[in-house]
């Protein structure tokens, strides 16, 4: 299986349902994420919420 700890992953459409679930799973695996979405305000809100819930991994939001 691929090791995801410290892997850098770009997720487009990160504010949507699938993007949010993928973001949460990858953060729990210790990945470093770059997130983007067309709706910047929603993306920023969801990033803040996930960062409160998951303390592993890193997030860079391109909002």
Secondary structure, 3 states (H helix, E strand, C coil): CCCCCCCEEEEECCCCHHHHHHHHHHHHCCCEEEEECCCHHHHHHHHHHHHHHCCCCEEEECC
